[in-house]
Amino acid sequence: MTTKLVDSKGRLVLGRVLAGRMVIVDDSDPDHIIITPAVAIPEREAWLYKNEEALRRVREGLAQARSGQFSRTPLDLEADAELADSIED
């Protein structure tokens, strides 16, 4: 824990640990301000984190790619598009 002074413009320097990072500032209670490091997900990508099956498949595919497991069959882009459409709904 450390003591810091808010300047005349309401700014507070948090230090290098949080430099350049996004934070959530909960100042709903003026006696207790909570600063939480955060990340933002673009709205058009948020659906993935709401769909457990789609997220599982993406993670599985990334793990397969990392381990060098690639498909030997040609791509079927029409089938892939149909699958993507069914997952988003």
N, C-alpha and C positions, 0 to 999 in steps of 0.2 A: 504494500500500500504506500502511496506517496501523496504529498500535498502539492497541488498546482493552483495557479492563479489565472482566472479568466480575465482576458484583457478588456479594454474599454469598448471594443466592438463585439464582445460576446464570444470571442474565440478561445479555444483551449488547445494547447499542443499536447498530444498524447504520446509522442515519441516515435522512435524509429520502428518499434515493433508493429505499429499499426499504419505506418507511412504508406500511402498509396492504396490502402485497403478500404473496402466498403464496410460501413458499420451501421447498425440499427441503434438509434438513441431513444431510449424509453425515458421520457421526462414527464410522464403522467403524474408522478409524485415529486414535487420540487425538492423534497428532502432526501430523495434517493434517485439518482440518475444512473441508469444501467446502460452500458455500452457493450454491444454484442457484435463481434465480427460476423459478416454475412456475405453471401454471394447472391447475385441476381440471375435469374433464368429468363431469357427472352420469352415473351408471351406465346409466340408461335411454337416454342419447344416445350412449354410447360405440360402439354398433354402427355408427353412421354412419362413424366414422373407421376402422373395420375393413373397411368395404365400399367399395372403390375406385370401383365403378360408381355406387353411390348418392351418394357424396360428389361425384363428377364431375358428376352430374345436378343436385345441389343448387347447386353452384357455377355451373354453366351457367345455371340458372334465375335465380339472383341477378344474374348479369351481364346477362341479358336484361332483367330488371326495371329494373336501373339505367339501361339504354339505352332504356327505354320500349317494349320489344318485348313486347306483351301478346297473349294469344290472343283471337281474335274469335269463336271457337266456344263454345257453352255448356259448362259443366262437366259431366263425366260422373263423379260421385262414386263410383259402383260400380266403374268401371274403375280409378279412382285407388286405391281400397281394395284391389282385386286386385293392382295393381302394387306397392303398399306391402307387402302380405303376401308377394309373391314375392321382393322384395328382402331382407326381413328373414331369410328362410330361407336 
